[in-house]
Amino acid sequence: MSNPAVPEQVWEMMRQHLGYTEEELALFKRHPRNARVMAVAPDMKSKTIVFEVVASEGCNSHHTVGTRFYFTGDGNLITKMAPARVCAFALPMMTQAVFAIHELWYAGVDPIDLAFKRGGCFDVGVRCGGWGNIVLEARMMDRQEAAALHASSSGSAPGRPT
């Protein structure tokens, strides 16, 4: 796979965004993967990665069916759209799915084709000696669609314990 030409202003934007020195930027630019990623990364800015709880039993953080977690296309939790509590034991699954979505995107494959979209926290649930368990489903959508989805459910605010 050949490396696409990346405009110099894109490299400079990344240098400023990541706080790189000129030397660090030169190292960054030298890695062939970074040019491939930088060529498609701008399109990710218009995307949101959404995880929705599709099953829940005994969740200590009160993540119930319908609770959603929103991440920017580049993988940052959007805290203003997050439940009041975010369970640390659910985050590893979300991290792995974000990585898989990024890999597909950078390879030119639509992440909608993700074969295994579901995963869960690693608490095994009360039936197996744990406390509770949730199952999450991942999807990527346009930012405006995600904002509308969040707005349509923010009145009930699943996962926000009182």
Buried (B, 14 or more C-beta within 10 A) or exposed (E): EEEEEBEEEBBEEBBEEEEBEEEEBEEBBEEEEBBBBBBEBEEBEEBBBBBBBBEBBEBEBBBBEBBBBBBBBEBEBBEEBBBEBBBEBBBEBBEEBBEBBBEBBBEEEEBEEBEEBBBBBEBEBEEEEBBBBBBBBBBBBEBEEBBEBBEEBEEEEBBBEE
